[in-house]
Amino acid sequence: MSQKARAIEEVLRLCTSIHIDAQVLFCQPDDDQLVTRSRAIEQKAWGMYALLRDRLHELPPTVVVACRQLAYFVVNYRDTQLIADEKRDESGETPLLVIESDKCLREIEEEYRRSVRSAVVEELIFTFPEGIFPSDVTEVVNLTYAEALIDFSNGCFMSAIALSGKVIETVLSALYTKATGGDADAEKLGSDAIANKLKKSGYTFKGTMKEQFEIVKAHRNKAVHGSIVIPTVDESRGVLSLARDVLQKASSK
């Protein structure tokens, strides 16, 4: 895990604790302890300020802003909103402290997910080398795979899987042209037909390369053709990993 992800995780834990305390602040029957409980939340807000000071250069600006806003709100809460929030709770409304802490928590969670995805992308980066396929084909392969990684980093898992499928289809067609001199598009060959013709031509798929083709294609079809199942981050990461492995095998001698 990167330093950035660890820093976000620390503020995420503290913000979660504040949010949980906010949700139960008015649930205790002993109203005499209300101020004491609010002071305990306030102490956590001061802890938030200290954590921001120590981790400032490792945190995304959006997280810093959200945490500062929440900390300021909480530190001034007893003097500005405590009594009003008690009345809101009694009337069935959501206290402002719960609303503000929930808003901050959601922003931090999204940045945390984004930072984790970015760390995955760094592990999956791969550039298909020149000299194996024509330059224009190599450019399409690299641009498509790079775009798939960008989509994954942004949480667009469906498009990341779809582009992974396009990458392997492009590689498969290029391998067919290189091995046979044919044009898969002009011959209107599907991926199964291309794979079979490659095998008949004497091309040897390296290791589990053919099986990886099939798995990526299956996930790509499910993501694109009418499935109501939304791809998860783990599914998308797995498909990208398979696509990268295919690229590595196709480029190895």
N, C-alpha and C positions, 0 to 999 in steps of 0.2 A: 504494500500500500504506500502511496506517495505521501510526502510531508503535507501536501495540501489536503489530501483526503483525511489524514490523521487530525489535522487542525480543525477541519470542518466537523469531524466526528466528535471532537471534544466539546465544541460549542453546541452541537446537536444534542448531546447528552444533557448539558446544562439547561438548554432551552426546553427540552422534554420534561425535565424535573420541574421547572417553573410552570409549565403548562398543566402538569398533573396536579400540582399544589393549587393552582388557580381554579381547577375544576372542583376541588373538594373544599375550597376555602369557606363556603357558606353552608356546607353540608353537616358540619358538626353542631350538635345540640347546645354546646356550651358557648354562648355568645360572648362570655367574659374573656374567652381566649382568642376572639377574632383578631384583635389588634396584634396579639403575640404571633399568631399564624401569619398575618400579613407582614410582620417584621422579618419572619423567617424567609419569606419569599423575597423581601427587599435585600436581605443579605446575599441571596443567590444572584440578584441583579448586580450587586457590587462585585461579586465573583465574576460575573460576565464581563464587566469593565476591565478587571484585572487580566482575564483570559484574552480579551481583545488586544490589550496592550502587549502581552507577551507573544501573541501569534499574529500580529497585525500584518506582517509581510508575507505570511503564508496563506492568508484567507482571501477569497474573492471579494471584491468591493461590495457586491450585492449582499453578501453575508455580513460584512462589517456594518453596513448601513442598517440592515434589518435588526441586528443584535443591539446596536446603539439605540435605535428607536425604542425597542422593547425595554432595554435597561433603564433608559430615561423615564419611560412611562411607569415602570415598576417602582423606581426610586422615589418618585413623586406621588405614588398611588395613594398612600394613606391620607395625604393632605388634600388630594384633588378628587379621587374617585371612589374611595372605599365605601363611604356612606351611600352614595348614589348607586353603587353596584349592589349593595345589600338590598336596597329597595327594588332594583331591577330583578334580582333573584327572587325576592318575595312575590313579585308580580308575574313570575314565569318567564321573564326575559333573560337572555344570556348576558352575564356580566361582561363589561368591556375588557377586564383583565383576561378572561378566557378568549375573547375574540382577538385581542392583540397578540397574545402568546401563540394562538393557533396560526395566525397569519405569519408570524416570524418562523414558526416551526416548519410550515409548508415551504417557505422560501429556502430555508437551510436544507431541508430534505431534498429538494430538487437540485440544489448545488452539490450536495453530497453524491447523489446518483450520477450527476454529470461528471464529477471528478473521478468516480470509480470507472465510468465508461471510458473516460479519457485515458486512464491507466491501461485499460484493456486494449484500446486502439494502439497505444505505443508498442504493446507486445505483438500486435498483429500486422504492423506496417511491413510492407514488402513491395519491392520494385522489380517488375519483370525485366530481365536484362535484354539489351539490344543484341541483334545478330541471330536470333533464333527464328523469329518471324519477321516479315516486312515491317518497316518502321511505323507505318500507319496503323497496323494491327497492334503492335506493341504499345503504341500511344493510347489506343482505345482500351486495351486491357488495363493499363496503369491508371488511366483517368477513371474508368468505371470502378475499379477496386478502391481507389482513393475516395471516390464519392460514396461508396458503400460504407466506408469507415466513418466518413463525416456524418452520414445519416445515423449510424449507430451511436456516435458520440452525442448527437442531438436527440436521441430517444426515438428516432423514426425507424423502428425495427422492421416494419413491413417492407419499406423501400430498401433497407439494407439487405434483406434476404432476396428481394427481387433482383437487385443489382448483382448480388453474388451469383445468382443463376445466370445472369447475362455474361458475367466474367467467364464462367466455365464453358458456356455455349460458344463464346468467342474463341476461347482456347481450343475447344474441341474442333471447331470448324477450321481453325488455322492448322492444327495438326493434320487434319484430313487433306487439306490443300498441299501441305508440305510432303506428306507421305504418298499421295496418289496423283497430285496435280489437278484434282477435281475441284469443283466449286460447290460446296454444300448448299449455299443459298440458291444458286441457279438450278441445282438438281432437286431442290425442295426436300432435303433430307432432314429428318428429325434427329435428335441426339442419339436415340437408340440405333437408328440406321447408320449414323456416322460411326458410332462405336463399333458396330458389327463390321462395317467396311474397312475400318482401320485394322481390326484384328485380322481380317482376311488378307489385307495387304502386307501383313507381317509386322505391323507395329505392336510393340509390347508395352502394355500399361505398367508403369512402375509401381510395385507394391500393391497397395489398396486403392490406387488412383481411380480405377473404374468404379469401385464401390462408393468412393467419395463423390464422384460425379453423380451417381444415382441418388445419394442421400440429399445432396444440395438441390438437385432437380426436384425431388419430392417435396422438399420444404418450400422451394420457390413456387411450385404449382399450387400448393396449399395456401400460400400467402397471396397469390395473384388471382386465382380462379375461384372466387365465390365462397371460400370458407368463412364461416362466421367466427372462427377462433382467431383471436388477436395474438400475434407472436409475442413471446416474452423476451426479456433481455437475455436470458440464458439460451433460449433457442437461437436468437439472432447471433449471439457470440459464438455458439457452436457452429452455425452455418458459415460464418466468416472464417472461422478457424479451418474448417474443411476446405473452403475456397482457397485460402492461403496455401494450404498443404498441396492442393492440386497445382497451383502456380509454381510452387517450389519443385514439385516432381516434373512438371512439364519443362522447366528450365534447366533441369540437371542433365548432365551428360552421362 
